[in-house]
């Protein structure tokens, strides 16, 4: 006979324990405020935001809670999450090292997305680009760094995949993570957007050269039409 019972992993057990601690009213679901209590007690989810962007702890916790709640709940109408959704969030963005790095990058993006609409407009992008011009930036004093107006144009030209003048997290995440080298970007290295355009151009069918028959037809001189004889008018 097969085993009718599913086993619970150690990570799931830990998630359910954390869920129970955060569920202050014991209603088996977490509200945003209850998820916030979990975020508050796990400084690894928000502390680096303060270090990198010089934000106070309250701001960092609020940003991290907003990002975590959006990732855990998604677009569903009920703005609460059950223990399975909480475990999936914790497994992907807390336990997994790559996921926790992505979570940090998402909080950095959210810190500049002031209207929380999921994209950076030109003003928000300007504030983000200020990072590279601060005195403690690794790019401080680097002569290769162009003026901010030019850098903004380069970033939009190379990273704005759908050319809407806005940058989503997916469009700018390479710059946030360091996978796109800023100096390489300003020096003209191809980005994924440009590579896709280049690849698409290569895949387009090339025009066929004219055949020998078509060339022969083109080379044949056209016969001149004989002028029609003029009819003389009869005199009355």
Residue frames as qw, qx, qy, qz and C-alpha x, y, z in Angstrom:
[[0.000, 0.886, 0.464, 0.000, 0.00, 0.00, 0.00],
 [0.390, 0.538, -0.031, 0.747, 1.20, 3.48, -0.81],
 [0.297, -0.293, -0.465, 0.781, 1.93, 6.07, 1.81],
 [0.027, 0.784, 0.563, 0.260, -1.17, 8.28, 2.11],
 [0.330, -0.881, -0.143, 0.307, 0.56, 10.96, 4.15],
 [0.518, 0.731, -0.097, 0.434, 2.74, 13.72, 2.70],
 [0.679, -0.320, -0.258, 0.608, 5.92, 14.58, 4.56],
 [0.014, -0.994, -0.072, -0.076, 6.62, 18.12, 5.73],
 [0.671, 0.383, -0.263, 0.579, 10.16, 19.40, 5.23],
 [0.498, -0.408, -0.365, 0.672, 12.15, 21.12, 7.95],
 [0.109, 0.058, 0.146, 0.982, 11.84, 24.41, 6.04],
 [0.373, -0.478, -0.537, -0.586, 8.04, 24.05, 5.89],
 [0.584, -0.543, -0.555, 0.237, 7.86, 23.33, 9.61],
 [0.378, -0.256, -0.171, 0.873, 9.96, 26.41, 10.32],
 [0.082, -0.250, -0.353, -0.898, 7.74, 28.50, 8.02],
 [0.485, -0.553, -0.593, -0.328, 4.59, 27.33, 9.80],
 [0.546, -0.480, -0.439, 0.528, 6.11, 28.16, 13.18],
 [0.209, -0.092, 0.046, 0.972, 7.05, 31.65, 11.96],
 [0.246, -0.396, -0.536, -0.704, 3.55, 32.01, 10.50],
 [0.525, -0.589, -0.613, 0.031, 1.95, 31.09, 13.82],
 [0.433, -0.366, -0.269, 0.779, 4.09, 33.66, 15.67],
 [0.051, 0.015, 0.228, 0.972, 3.10, 36.41, 13.23],
 [0.331, -0.459, -0.654, -0.501, -0.63, 35.48, 13.25],
 [0.016, -0.177, 0.509, -0.842, -1.50, 37.73, 16.20],
 [0.595, -0.045, 0.183, -0.782, -5.28, 37.17, 16.05],
 [0.345, -0.088, 0.933, -0.051, -5.03, 33.41, 15.31],
 [0.665, 0.465, 0.206, -0.547, -7.33, 33.62, 12.28],
 [0.795, 0.072, 0.551, 0.243, -5.05, 31.35, 10.16],
 [0.551, 0.674, 0.219, 0.440, -4.15, 34.14, 7.72],
 [0.467, -0.364, -0.089, 0.801, -1.70, 37.05, 7.80],
 [0.214, 0.948, 0.230, -0.054, -2.63, 40.65, 7.16],
 [0.519, 0.686, -0.171, 0.481, -0.04, 43.13, 5.89],
 [0.298, -0.789, 0.339, -0.417, 0.56, 44.38, 9.43],
 [0.890, -0.344, 0.294, -0.064, 1.10, 40.84, 10.68],
 [0.858, 0.358, 0.019, 0.367, 3.53, 40.12, 7.88],
 [0.159, 0.844, -0.225, 0.461, 5.23, 43.37, 8.87],
 [0.634, -0.669, 0.336, -0.192, 5.90, 41.96, 12.34],
 [0.945, 0.014, 0.218, 0.243, 7.73, 39.04, 10.69],
 [0.564, 0.675, -0.037, 0.474, 9.75, 41.46, 8.53],
 [0.225, -0.881, 0.231, -0.346, 10.61, 43.62, 11.56],
 [0.763, -0.522, 0.379, -0.045, 12.09, 40.64, 13.41],
 [0.855, 0.117, 0.328, 0.383, 14.27, 39.60, 10.45],
 [0.092, -0.852, 0.140, 0.496, 16.72, 42.46, 9.94],
 [0.436, -0.174, 0.677, 0.568, 18.43, 40.71, 7.01],
 [0.337, 0.604, 0.679, 0.246, 15.38, 41.68, 4.95],
 [0.089, 0.946, 0.261, 0.170, 15.73, 45.44, 5.45],
 [0.530, -0.725, 0.075, 0.433, 18.98, 46.43, 7.22],
 [0.565, -0.036, 0.424, 0.707, 21.14, 46.58, 4.07],
 [0.199, 0.772, 0.456, 0.394, 18.67, 49.00, 2.53],
 [0.305, -0.944, -0.079, 0.098, 19.50, 51.53, 5.23],
 [0.627, -0.450, 0.334, 0.541, 23.23, 50.99, 4.80],
 [0.492, 0.211, 0.547, 0.643, 23.14, 51.44, 1.03],
 [0.079, 0.673, 0.441, 0.588, 20.58, 54.25, 0.74],
 [0.165, 0.081, -0.414, 0.892, 21.03, 55.97, 4.09],
 [0.496, -0.466, -0.373, -0.631, 17.37, 55.48, 5.08],
 [0.349, -0.386, 0.604, -0.604, 16.13, 55.21, 8.64],
 [0.103, -0.023, 0.989, -0.100, 14.97, 51.86, 10.04],
 [0.459, 0.434, 0.542, -0.555, 11.28, 52.73, 9.91],
 [0.510, 0.603, -0.267, -0.552, 11.44, 53.51, 6.18],
 [0.182, 0.377, -0.890, -0.181, 13.43, 50.36, 5.49],
 [0.252, 0.129, 0.913, -0.293, 10.93, 48.17, 7.35],
 [0.519, 0.538, 0.305, -0.591, 7.98, 49.76, 5.56],
 [0.441, 0.577, -0.509, -0.463, 9.56, 49.30, 2.13],
 [0.067, 0.235, -0.969, -0.025, 10.53, 45.69, 2.86],
 [0.377, 0.275, 0.767, -0.441, 7.00, 44.94, 4.12],
 [0.547, 0.584, 0.009, -0.600, 5.39, 46.47, 1.01],
 [0.370, 0.494, -0.717, -0.324, 7.65, 44.44, -1.28],
 [0.074, -0.099, 0.978, -0.166, 7.19, 41.22, 0.69],
 [0.477, 0.365, 0.590, -0.540, 3.41, 41.57, 0.80],
 [0.559, 0.584, -0.217, -0.547, 3.21, 42.21, -2.95],
 [0.282, 0.406, -0.851, -0.175, 5.42, 39.21, -3.72],
 [0.150, 0.012, 0.941, -0.302, 3.54, 36.91, -1.34],
 [0.447, 0.466, 0.554, -0.525, -0.02, 37.95, -2.21],
 [0.295, 0.157, 0.690, 0.642, 0.40, 38.90, -5.87],
 [0.199, -0.104, -0.283, -0.932, -2.64, 40.28, -7.68],
 [0.262, -0.419, -0.867, -0.061, -5.37, 38.32, -5.88],
 [0.257, -0.684, -0.253, -0.634, -8.33, 40.28, -4.53],
 [0.725, -0.661, -0.192, -0.004, -8.10, 39.08, -0.92],
 [0.256, 0.769, -0.410, 0.419, -5.25, 41.06, 0.62],
 [0.674, -0.545, 0.449, -0.216, -4.24, 38.33, 3.05],
 [0.517, 0.444, -0.725, -0.103, -1.95, 35.32, 2.81],
 [0.929, -0.308, -0.024, -0.206, -2.29, 31.79, 4.13],
 [0.621, -0.607, 0.471, 0.154, 0.50, 29.66, 5.54],
 [0.809, 0.231, 0.423, 0.336, 1.27, 27.98, 2.19],
 [0.384, 0.859, 0.083, 0.330, 1.71, 31.38, 0.51],
 [0.341, -0.888, 0.305, -0.057, 3.86, 32.53, 3.41],
 [0.797, -0.286, 0.470, 0.249, 6.03, 29.42, 3.08],
 [0.708, 0.520, 0.301, 0.371, 6.47, 29.94, -0.67],
 [0.104, 0.957, -0.100, 0.251, 7.55, 33.54, -0.04],
 [0.543, -0.734, 0.407, 0.008, 9.95, 32.53, 2.74],
 [0.864, -0.011, 0.431, 0.261, 11.36, 29.64, 0.70],
 [0.622, 0.628, 0.241, 0.400, 11.99, 31.77, -2.39],
 [0.182, 0.846, -0.051, 0.499, 13.07, 35.11, -0.95],
 [0.481, -0.781, 0.317, -0.241, 14.40, 34.38, 2.54],
 [0.862, -0.283, 0.406, 0.104, 15.94, 30.89, 2.55],
 [0.794, 0.416, 0.243, 0.371, 17.27, 30.89, -1.02],
 [0.446, -0.477, 0.087, 0.753, 20.47, 33.04, -1.27],
 [0.200, 0.178, 0.511, 0.817, 19.74, 34.15, -4.84],
 [0.180, -0.708, -0.612, -0.302, 16.15, 34.93, -3.92],
 [0.419, -0.751, -0.282, 0.425, 17.20, 36.98, -0.91],
 [0.351, -0.230, 0.270, 0.867, 19.54, 38.97, -3.18],
 [0.014, 0.436, 0.612, 0.659, 16.66, 39.58, -5.58],
 [0.314, -0.780, -0.537, 0.067, 14.49, 40.67, -2.65],
 [0.401, -0.565, -0.046, 0.719, 17.11, 43.26, -1.70],
 [0.201, 0.032, 0.468, 0.860, 17.25, 44.56, -5.28],
 [0.136, -0.619, -0.669, -0.389, 13.45, 44.81, -5.31],
 [0.361, -0.774, -0.381, 0.354, 13.51, 46.87, -2.11],
 [0.331, -0.333, 0.196, 0.861, 16.08, 49.23, -3.65],
 [0.039, 0.319, 0.623, 0.713, 13.83, 49.63, -6.69],
 [0.273, -0.723, -0.628, -0.095, 10.79, 50.22, -4.46],
 [0.396, -0.571, -0.225, 0.683, 12.67, 52.89, -2.51],
 [0.107, -0.229, 0.305, 0.918, 12.81, 55.01, -5.69],
 [0.151, -0.392, -0.739, -0.526, 9.36, 54.03, -7.01],
 [0.058, 0.001, 0.445, -0.894, 7.70, 56.73, -4.91],
 [0.596, 0.036, -0.023, -0.802, 4.20, 56.29, -6.34],
 [0.471, -0.106, 0.857, -0.178, 4.42, 52.48, -6.10],
 [0.731, 0.471, 0.039, -0.492, 3.17, 51.96, -9.66],
 [0.909, 0.011, 0.390, 0.144, 5.85, 49.40, -10.54],
 [0.672, 0.510, 0.147, 0.517, 7.93, 51.61, -12.86],
 [0.384, -0.527, -0.049, 0.757, 10.43, 54.44, -12.56],
 [0.387, 0.882, 0.248, 0.101, 9.49, 57.60, -14.45],
 [0.542, 0.602, -0.155, 0.565, 12.12, 60.14, -15.46],
 [0.262, -0.777, 0.265, -0.507, 12.04, 62.00, -12.14],
 [0.874, -0.415, 0.225, -0.116, 12.31, 58.76, -10.13],
 [0.896, 0.269, -0.015, 0.353, 15.08, 57.54, -12.44],
 [0.231, 0.775, -0.244, 0.536, 16.98, 60.78, -11.82],
 [0.559, -0.674, 0.333, -0.350, 16.85, 60.14, -8.07],
 [0.979, -0.095, 0.159, 0.089, 18.08, 56.58, -8.63],
 [0.727, 0.514, -0.086, 0.447, 20.98, 57.75, -10.80],
 [0.179, -0.887, 0.254, -0.342, 22.06, 60.15, -8.03],
 [0.902, -0.390, 0.170, 0.078, 23.54, 57.05, -6.34],
 [0.843, 0.251, 0.099, 0.465, 26.36, 57.01, -8.88],
 [0.288, 0.721, -0.051, 0.628, 27.29, 60.67, -8.28],
 [0.594, -0.797, -0.024, -0.103, 27.52, 60.65, -4.47],
 [0.014, 0.821, -0.552, 0.147, 30.87, 61.29, -2.83],
 [0.527, -0.374, 0.750, -0.144, 30.99, 57.75, -1.39],
 [0.882, 0.396, 0.082, -0.243, 30.06, 56.11, -4.70],
 [0.765, -0.190, 0.464, 0.405, 32.57, 53.71, -6.24],
 [0.546, 0.587, 0.373, 0.468, 32.27, 55.85, -9.39],
 [0.169, -0.959, -0.067, 0.217, 33.15, 59.12, -7.60],
 [0.201, -0.763, 0.434, 0.435, 35.85, 60.93, -9.59],
 [0.609, 0.097, 0.705, 0.350, 35.69, 58.47, -12.48],
 [0.097, 0.454, -0.268, -0.844, 36.10, 60.56, -15.62],
 [0.047, -0.099, -0.876, -0.470, 34.25, 57.95, -17.69],
 [0.046, 0.578, 0.758, -0.300, 31.02, 58.76, -15.85],
 [0.133, 0.436, 0.382, 0.804, 29.06, 61.19, -18.06],
 [0.239, -0.107, 0.252, -0.932, 26.82, 63.98, -16.87],
 [0.357, 0.184, 0.821, -0.405, 23.59, 62.71, -15.35],
 [0.587, 0.520, 0.079, -0.615, 21.39, 63.94, -18.20],
 [0.463, 0.492, -0.665, -0.319, 23.48, 61.98, -20.68],
 [0.039, -0.151, 0.968, -0.197, 23.57, 58.93, -18.42],
 [0.521, 0.299, 0.557, -0.574, 19.77, 58.99, -18.12],
 [0.629, 0.540, -0.231, -0.508, 19.47, 59.04, -21.92],
 [0.285, 0.408, -0.862, -0.093, 21.91, 56.13, -22.25],
 [0.239, 0.003, 0.891, -0.386, 20.08, 54.08, -19.61],
 [0.605, 0.425, 0.348, -0.576, 16.69, 54.67, -21.26],
 [0.536, 0.567, -0.457, -0.427, 18.02, 54.03, -24.77],
 [0.312, 0.363, -0.878, -0.011, 19.65, 50.76, -23.78],
 [0.037, 0.026, 0.922, -0.385, 17.38, 49.35, -21.06],
 [0.508, 0.291, 0.314, -0.747, 13.86, 50.55, -21.88],
 [0.309, 0.019, 0.907, 0.284, 12.84, 47.40, -23.76],
 [0.256, 0.625, 0.732, 0.087, 9.33, 48.56, -24.75],
 [0.256, 0.223, 0.195, 0.920, 10.33, 52.19, -25.38],
 [0.240, -0.775, -0.551, -0.198, 7.65, 53.65, -23.11],
 [0.081, 0.702, -0.213, 0.675, 10.00, 56.08, -21.34],
 [0.666, -0.578, 0.263, -0.393, 9.61, 54.13, -18.07],
 [0.365, 0.393, -0.836, 0.121, 11.74, 51.44, -16.44],
 [0.868, -0.362, -0.152, -0.304, 10.26, 48.38, -14.76],
 [0.622, -0.604, 0.499, -0.013, 12.17, 46.27, -12.26],
 [0.885, 0.134, 0.399, 0.199, 12.90, 43.62, -14.90],
 [0.551, 0.783, 0.024, 0.288, 14.30, 46.25, -17.27],
 [0.031, 0.862, -0.363, 0.353, 16.65, 47.80, -14.71],
 [0.873, -0.467, 0.130, -0.051, 17.47, 44.77, -12.55],
 [0.856, 0.266, -0.076, 0.438, 20.75, 44.16, -14.43],
 [0.196, 0.683, -0.217, 0.669, 21.96, 47.59, -13.34],
 [0.611, -0.651, 0.166, -0.420, 20.77, 47.00, -9.76],
 [0.965, -0.234, 0.110, 0.045, 22.48, 43.62, -9.52],
 [0.255, -0.728, 0.531, 0.349, 25.70, 44.64, -11.22],
 [0.737, 0.187, 0.613, 0.215, 25.17, 42.17, -14.08],
 [0.470, 0.781, 0.204, 0.356, 25.23, 45.19, -16.38],
 [0.571, -0.248, -0.086, 0.778, 28.45, 47.16, -16.02],
 [0.087, 0.899, 0.259, -0.341, 27.64, 50.87, -15.83],
 [0.131, -0.682, 0.428, 0.578, 30.88, 51.87, -17.54],
 [0.313, 0.055, 0.849, 0.423, 30.34, 49.23, -20.20],
 [0.246, 0.729, 0.634, -0.086, 26.88, 50.68, -20.73],
 [0.058, 0.911, -0.008, -0.407, 28.24, 54.19, -21.26],
 [0.243, -0.504, 0.645, 0.520, 31.06, 52.85, -23.45],
 [0.567, 0.374, -0.362, -0.638, 28.58, 51.29, -25.86],
 [0.096, -0.101, 0.990, -0.010, 28.48, 47.60, -24.89],
 [0.473, -0.195, -0.585, -0.629, 25.41, 45.84, -26.25],
 [0.440, -0.119, 0.616, -0.642, 22.61, 45.18, -23.78],
 [0.357, 0.217, 0.908, -0.038, 20.03, 42.39, -23.95],
 [0.424, 0.723, 0.322, -0.441, 17.63, 44.84, -25.64],
 [0.257, 0.735, -0.432, -0.455, 20.15, 45.66, -28.36],
 [0.172, -0.251, 0.935, 0.181, 21.15, 42.01, -28.79],
 [0.468, 0.424, 0.745, -0.214, 17.48, 41.06, -29.30],
 [0.419, 0.795, 0.030, -0.436, 17.14, 43.76, -31.97],
 [0.081, 0.625, -0.695, -0.346, 20.36, 42.61, -33.63],
 [0.318, -0.024, 0.948, 0.023, 19.33, 38.95, -33.54],
 [0.511, 0.592, 0.526, -0.334, 15.92, 39.80, -35.00],
 [0.342, 0.785, -0.269, -0.442, 17.60, 41.66, -37.86],
 [0.074, -0.424, 0.871, 0.238, 19.81, 38.65, -38.57],
 [0.405, 0.200, 0.883, -0.125, 16.78, 36.34, -38.71],
 [0.505, 0.639, 0.128, -0.566, 15.00, 38.44, -41.31],
 [0.798, 0.279, 0.466, 0.262, 15.05, 36.69, -44.73],
 [0.220, -0.483, 0.347, 0.773, 17.54, 38.24, -47.10],
 [0.600, 0.637, 0.015, -0.484, 16.36, 39.50, -50.47],
 [0.825, 0.097, 0.485, 0.272, 17.16, 36.99, -53.23],
 [0.133, -0.475, 0.425, 0.759, 19.55, 38.18, -55.94],
 [0.661, 0.500, -0.030, -0.559, 17.95, 38.53, -59.37],
 [0.818, 0.045, 0.554, 0.146, 18.08, 35.38, -61.50],
 [0.318, -0.193, 0.578, 0.726, 19.82, 35.16, -64.87],
 [0.181, 0.544, 0.743, 0.345, 16.46, 35.10, -66.64],
 [0.081, -0.903, -0.369, 0.206, 15.27, 38.26, -64.94],
 [0.310, -0.618, 0.266, 0.671, 18.58, 39.96, -65.75],
 [0.317, 0.102, 0.705, 0.626, 18.25, 38.93, -69.40],
 [0.088, 0.752, 0.638, 0.141, 14.74, 40.32, -69.54],
 [0.195, -0.878, -0.129, 0.417, 15.92, 43.59, -68.03],
 [0.361, -0.452, 0.445, 0.683, 18.84, 43.83, -70.47],
 [0.381, 0.415, 0.703, 0.434, 16.72, 43.33, -73.63],
 [0.019, 0.147, -0.051, -0.988, 16.10, 46.68, -75.30],
 [0.408, 0.537, 0.622, -0.397, 12.47, 47.53, -75.67],
 [0.369, 0.354, 0.612, 0.603, 11.23, 47.80, -79.26],
 [0.065, 0.266, 0.063, -0.960, 10.40, 51.33, -80.27],
 [0.426, 0.574, 0.665, -0.217, 6.80, 51.78, -81.29],
 [0.301, 0.239, 0.508, 0.771, 6.28, 52.86, -84.88],
 [0.178, 0.320, 0.221, -0.904, 4.50, 56.21, -85.19],
 [0.448, 0.541, 0.709, -0.061, 1.04, 55.97, -86.68],
 [0.278, 0.227, 0.425, 0.831, 0.70, 57.66, -90.10],
 [0.151, 0.387, 0.304, -0.857, -1.10, 60.94, -89.93],
 [0.348, 0.561, 0.735, 0.155, -4.42, 61.06, -91.80],
 [0.126, 0.018, 0.212, 0.969, -4.74, 63.94, -94.23],
 [0.293, 0.494, 0.518, -0.634, -7.84, 66.03, -93.95],
 [0.346, 0.449, 0.691, 0.448, -10.14, 65.97, -96.99],
 [0.032, 0.154, -0.025, -0.987, -10.99, 69.29, -98.53],
 [0.415, 0.540, 0.624, -0.383, -14.68, 70.08, -98.92]]
